[in-house]
Amino acid sequence: MTFTAEQDALRDSVRKLLDREADPWPQLCEQIGVAALAVPERFGGLGAGTAELQVVAEELGRVLADVPFLGSAVLAVHAVLATGDDEACERLLPRLAEGVVGAVAWTDADGRWDTPACRVVGSVVEGEAHYVLHGDEAEILLVVADGSLYEVTDARRVRTPAMDETRRLARVTFDSVPARLLGPVDLGALRDVVCAVLAAEQAGAAARAFELTVEYSKQRHQFGRPIGGFQALKHRMADLHVLVETARSAAYAAPESSRLAAVAKVHCSEALATVAGEMIQLHGGIAITWEHPAHRYFKRAHGAARLFGSPGDHLGRVRPPIS
């Protein structure tokens, strides 16, 4: 993978800011403009591509940052753009570019993303959407229903507890809520974009989990030598290194096609789960303590794997149909 000087500078700026800020979202928006990356320049954004979004997501994944980047700066922005409604873009995108949080209500209680959970009856929305990223705090609330995107201003929202405490999720209930039609959206294309960015986030988390494990293997001694020096552990570390590097490759190849987006979702989900599991195994007892970050990477691995469809759901898009 080859990155431009601008992309390398973006990565470096995001990493440094995350290292020094406990609540990074305001500064990420004000100093770096991450919320504006995907917004075209004519709507007040930076007009960057998916690769720049992935660079940011990879850095956020490394520290498991609880920020509304994926749900707002990626999903909400691309959903509005997908409608092709200039009036909606002119009204909503400048606000999203400034860092106002947007959320897209889409999936049902089973976590399926192929069929929207809500429907439109007349001019109102009915139904209940689950796993809405930052849905409880969003100022701009969008809902996918009947193949189109709608804007709503009133809905019952409840933050839902999740195994991964670094991922803010909500349940949004629409009980005859008035809705404003923004336009039809290609749900498959929208899902592919967010899967590509999520894959980069997973790759970043896997890379950091691997780094922490390697560092620990050099510090922990048994039989008078670092455990990282034992042949069996060297082989396991080599396998993890391959997983991390192939996950990054899969993630950055994902925007090239819908099939590669599915490949990235499957491989990066499995790679992070494997690395996080090995992180716990190789750290020993300290890894199951609340103070150690291992459990957070393990929880992120399993939560992220289910987001936007499970690896099993996407596997069918990877395998060619049987004739």
Buried (B, 14 or more C-beta within 10 A) or exposed (E): EEBEEEBEEBBEBBBEBBEEBEEBBEBBBEEBBBBBBBBBEEBBBBEBEBBBBBBBBBBBBBBBBBBBBBBBBBBBBBBBBBBEBEEBBEBBBBBBBBBBBBBBBBBBEEBBBEEBBBEBEEEBBBBBBBBBBBBBEBEBBBBBBEEBBBBBEEBEBEBBEBEBBBBBBBBBBBEEBBBEBBBBBEBEEBBBBBBBBBBBBBBBBBBBBBEBBBEBBEEBEEEEEBBBEBEEBEEBBEEBBEBBBBBBBBBBBBBEEBBBBBBBBBBBBBBBBBBBBBBBEBBEEEBEEEEBBBBBBBBBBBBBBBBBBBBEBBBEBBEEEEE
